[in-house]
């Protein structure tokens, strides 16, 4: 009789605790986000973006994954050329970010957010949109405004994207150091974590952090040029080249504007780095910029590892951790190429989002380990109490729950592209049909080239799907 009451008490306690922390489905605790997104990702790889969006669960605003679901919808609606719907979805995601930032400043929701994680796992915490995802949100939103004829609205969004990175530069190192200090206090050293956790170095490469995005700065510079603000454009092109110095198209843009604006000291430095500006002054041609996004980022996987923790009484004990990880290296991606009047142009990478996602996860690891360490020790204490009160039944019940509920948080904006590349070229003015070559496949692109401004061609390649949009800026 007592053991039955114990079982009932445990079940009531579990559900009451969940109700008191955040809006969350039970399935969210016991199955990973990456698993749930498989159907949507499969449809996206097939180019069926309407089906991909319909595969995403409809969530209310109180749900801990609401902001993430709006990011996924916004991206898929963007791919389906539904600019208004995409704009609305991204606005809703941005409102979530604003609320989370306000809550962080006044520290009102901190205890509520961590309660669910202590009794279950990190999936019970409201998803906090990482900075690299925030900058991509604003970049897509800028394009949404641009396609609807609002350059002014697009400029607001690129300023927001830039502000995200500026704030991150000020805060990132302090946040990482604080998280590592807290992790070490649980008994887990950086050396121990690094030796046990699967390496993502081949995916990360030489990135300094998980938020600096040269593409968002380049897009910002491009739009500032369209708005006849060359000084602002020059600043953002310089920011882009600081992050991704090997892109020759950005190098030429910097040399061009430095020459135009009379930035002679800068010009002398840049000429030593990049060579001379290859001026193209043909009055019968116009400027074309191609932004080429390719593939989609990998889904997070789960890694199981044993790490030592300080248990009660400062005793050291090994516990089983479930942490998210990006497995494998970077996919081999081929550039987009085009032949114009005997000259071949090939796109060059400006950002590898898969690398940013992996670096961002690496920077979060210390915080993830610390939260899980607190949770594992707390669960162990519950297990001991259940075992003492209910014998084998209590011990088994608590142990099974602890094992089943310890799941890695595999949430991320999983519909983002793997890579963004660009190229810039001169094309004869008038209506033109350009032959783009993508991994051996030809794509004919119809454009109307002007002798003023820039023609922007946005090309997307996902699996077997290839499409483009063009607009005169």
N, C-alpha and C positions, 0 to 999 in steps of 0.2 A: 504493500500500500504506500509506504513512504517513498519507494523508488518511483512509483507512478507519479506521485505528486512532484517529485524532483524533476522528472522529465517534463511535466506540464509547466512547472515553474521556469525551467530553462527555455522552453519554446516561447512562453509569454514574455520573458525578459528580453529575448532576442528581438522579437517583433516590436515590442514597445520601445526598445532602444533605437531601432531603425526609424520608427515613426518620429522619434524625438530629434533626429539629426537633420536629415535632408530628404527631399523627394527622390526616391530611388526604387527601381524595380528589383525584385529578388534575383531575377535572371542576370542583372547587371553585376551582382556580386560573385556569381559562380560560373559565368562564362565571359571570356574576354571580349573587348570591343572589336579587336581585329577579326575575331571569328564571326561576329555579327555583320561585319562589313563585307564579307566575302561575296555575297550576291551582288551588292552594289558595285564592287570593284570589277567583278566579272562583266557586268553590263557596261561599265565604263570602258573597259578594254575592248569591247565590241563596238563602241561608238554609239550605244543606245543610252543616251544620257537621261532621257525621260524615265526609262525603266530603272536606271541607276538611282535616280532621285526617289522614285516611288518605293524602292527597296529600303529606304531609310525610315525608321520608326518616327511617327509624329509624337513629339514630346511637349509637355506643358512647360511654361516658363520657370516653374519651380524645380524642374528636374535638373540633376547635376550635370547632365550632358547636353542641356538645351543649347548653350552657345556653340558647342562643337557641331551639333546637328545642323545649325544654321550656316556654319562655315561649309559643311559638306554640300548642303543644298545650294548655297550661293555659287560655289564653284561649278556644280553640275548644271545649274541654270545658265551660268555664263557660257559653258560649253555648248548648250542648246540654243544660244543666241537669244535667250529670254532676259534682256538687260534689265527690265523693270523689276521682274521677280527676283533676279540676282541682287539688284540694288537693295531691295527690301530685306532679303535674308541677311545680307552683310550689315545692314543698319541694325538689325536685331542682335547680331553677334557683337557689334560694337557697343550696344547698350549694355550687354553682359559684361564686357571688359570695363566699361565705366563704373558699373556697380561694384565690381570686384576691387577696382582701384580705390574707390571711396571707402569700401569696407576695410581694406588693408590699412588705410590711413588712420582710421579711428579705432581699429582693432576690435570691432564689435562682434564680428562673426567668427573669430579665430577658434574659440572653444567649441562652437557648434560644428564647424567644419571638421575638427579633429575627432570628435566623439564617434562618428560613424566608422572612421578608419581604425579606431582602437578595438572595436568589437568585430570588425569584418576585414576590410582591406582598403587600399587606396581608391578603389572604384567608388567608394561611398563619399569621396570628397568631390565637390564641384570642380569640374575641369577648368583649370586656369590656362587660358590661351597663351602659349609661349610667344616671345617677342618676334621670332622669325615668322610665325604664323600671322601675327598682327600686321607686320609690314606687308605680307602678301595679301591679306584682307584689303588693306588700303590701296594696294596696287591694282587689284581686280576691280575695286570700287571706282578707282580713277578711270579705268577703261570703260566701265559701265556708263559713267557720266559722259565720257568722250563719245561713245557710240550713240548716245542720245542727244548729242549736240551741245553739251555744256562743258566747255573748256574750263570755265570758272570752278565748277563743281569738281572737276578732275584735279585742279591745282590744290584745292582744299585737301583732297585725299592724299596727294603725294607729300604735302607738308606734314600731315599726320604720320605717314609712313616714316618720314625723316625724323620726326620727333620721337617716335618709338625707339629708334636706334640711338639717338642722342642720349635719351634717358638711360638706356641699357648700358651705354659706355660708362656712365657715372656710377651705376649701381652694381654691375655684374660681379666684379672681383670681390667686393665686400660681401655680397650674398654668398658666393662660392666659399669664401674663407669661413664665414659664420657657419654654414652648413657642415663643412668639414670638421670644424671644432666640435660641434654637437655630435657628429658621428663618432669621433674619437672618444668622446666621453662615455659612449656605450660599450667601448671595448674593441671596436673595429677600426683598424688603422687603414690609411690609404694604401699601404703596401699589401696588406692582406686582401683588401677589396680588389685591387688591380690584378693580383695573382690568381684570384678565383673567378673573376668576372670575365666573360668572353670579350676579347679585344675587338674594338670597332675602329682601330687605327687605320686600316686600309680603306675604310669608307670615309673617315674624317679627313685624312690627308694632313695638310699643313694649316688648317683653319685655326685662327687664334681664338675664336669664340663662336657661339651658336646663334648669333643674331645679325651680324653685319652682312648686308645683302647688297651687292654692287648693282644688281638689276633694278632695285627700287630707286636707287640714286640715278641710274642712267635714264629710267623712265621719267623721273622728275626733271632731269636736265632737258630731255626731249620736249616735254610739255612747256617748260619755261621758255625754250626757244620759240615754240609755237605761239606763246603769249607775248613775244617780243621783249623778253626779259633776259638778255644774253649774260648779264653778270651773274644772275641766280643760276642760270644753266651751267655756266663755267664752274661755279662752286660745287655743284652736284656731280658734274663730270669728274672733277678732281677727287671727290669723295669716292666715286666708283672705281677710279684707277688705283687709289690707295688700297682698296680691298682686293681688286682683281687686276694686277698690273700688266698682265700678259695679253690683254685684248687689244689688238692693233686698231680696231675700229674706234674704240674709246680714246686711244692714244691720238689718233688723227683728229678727233673732235676737240680734244684739249689743245692741240697745236693750232687748229683752225681758229678757235675762239681766242686763244692767247694772242694770236696774230691780229685778229679783228679788233680786240679790245686794247691792244697796245700794252699787254702785260710782258714787257721785254725781259725783266729779270726772271720771271717764270719761264718764259720762252727759251731763254738760254739754258736753263736747267733741264727742261723737257727735251730740247734738241739733243742734249748729251745722252739722255735716257732712251729716247724713241727715234732719233733721227730727224730729218727735215719733214716739214709738212708737205704732203703730196697734193698740192692745190689742183682742183679741177674746176675750171671756170668756163665751161662750155655753155653758152647762152641757149643752146637748143636742147638742153637736157635738164632734168629735175632730180632732186634728191629723193632717194627711196631708202627707208629704214625697215628692215625685216626683224621682227621679234619671233623667235622660234622656240616653242616649248615642246618638250619631248618626254613621253612615258609618264608614269606615275610613281610616286615614292613607294618604297617597300612598307609593308605592314610590320608593326612591332611583333616580336615573338617573346616567349617566356623563357627565362634562364633560372634553373634551380641551383643553388649553391649553399654550402654550409659555412657559417661564420660564427666566431666566438662572441658571446655577449656577457656582460656583467649581469648575473641573476640577482635576486634578493640576497642581501647579506654579502654583497660584493663577490659572490662565487662566480667563476667563469664556466660557461656551458656553451656547447655548440647548438645552434638552431638552424633550421632549414629556411632559407629565404627564397622568395619568388620575385624576380626582378625583370623588368622589360629590357629587351635588347633588339638591336637591328643586326641580323645575321648576314653573313656573306659580304663580298666586296661590292664595288660599284659596277653597274652594268656597263658594257661597252656601247657607247652611243656614237653614231656617225653624224657628221654635219650635214646641213642642207647646202646644196650648191646650185649655182645659176651661171649660165654663160650669156654674156651680153656683149655683142659686137666684138667677139674674139677674146674677151677677157673673162676669166673664171673667178667667181666670188664664192667663198665658203663661209658659212656661219662659224662664229667662235663663241665658246661658252662664256657667260657672264656670271652665272651662279649655278651651283650644284646643290639643289634643295635637299637631296638625300644626305649630302655631307653635313649641311646645316642641321638637319633633323637629328642626325647621329651625334653631332657635337653638343647640341642642346640637351640630349638625353644624358650624355656623359657628364655634363655640368650639373644635372639634376640628381645624379646618383647618390651623392652624400645625403641629401635631404630624403630621398626615397628609402635609403638604408636606415636612417635615424627613425623615421616614422614606423618602419616595419619592425625595428628593434624594440621600440616601446610597445608595439602591439603584441609581438611574440612573447615578451616577458609578462605582459598583462594576461594574455591567454593562458600562459603556463600557470599563473597563479589561480585562475579560474578552474583550470583542470585539477590542480591539487585540492582545491576546496570541494569540487564535485566528487573527486575520488574519496575524500575523507568523509563526505556526507552520504554518498551513495554507493560506495564500494566500487566493484567492477563495472556496474552499470553506469554510474556517474563518470568514471574514468574513461570508459569507452565512448560515451556520448560526447563528452567534451573533446576527446582526442579526435574523433571523426569530424566534429565541427571545425576544429582548428586546422585540420588537414584540408578539408573541402573549401574552407573560406579563404585560405591563403592563396590568392591569385594575383599575378602581376598586373599592373595597370598598363594595358596596351593601347590606351587612347592616344590618338594623334589625328591631325587633319590628313586623312589618308587618300584624298582625291587630288592632292597637289601634284604638279609635274615633278619629274625627277630632275630635269635640267632645263635651264633657259639659256638660249644662245641668241646672237644677233649678228647682223651684217648691215653695212651701209654702202650705197653705190649710186652712181649717176646713171640715169636711164633717159633715153630720148623722150621729149614731151609728146603728149597726145595719148590716145588709147593704145595700149600695148598688151600683148599676151606673152607673159613670161613663163618659161619652162623651168620649173623647180625640180631638182632631182633629190629624192629622199631615199637613201639606202637602195638605190637601183630603180626606184619607182619614179615615174614622171607625174608631175602635177601642174596643169596649166592654170595660170593665175591671170585673171583679167584686171587691169588697173588703168586708171586715167591719170597720167603724170602731168603735173603742173610745173611751170618754170619758176614758181615762187612757193615758199613753204616746203613741207616734207610730206611725202606719201608714206603712211605707215601701213605695213602689211603684217598682220598677226597670224602666224601659222601654228597649228596644233597637230601633233602627231602622237596618237595613243594606240598602241597595238596595230590593228589593221586600218584604223581611222585616220584620215588626213583631211583637214579643212583649213580655210583661211578667211579672214576679214580684212578689208582694206578701207582706209579713210584718209582724206586729205586734211592735214593740219594747217 
